[in-house]
């Protein structure tokens, strides 16, 4: 598989994952208590946590031919 095709597949994989992640976070957000620090913690973790599952896909995309 050429690097170009691998990056195209990875692009669509990332977009699909992010769409599912956004829907999940949007569904969970109303259940977070309206306490300021808890909301901050929830959104801070949600804002950073999406990158961890994508790292193997990015690594696969950037492998040599």
Beta strands, then each sheet from edge to edge (+ up, - down):
end
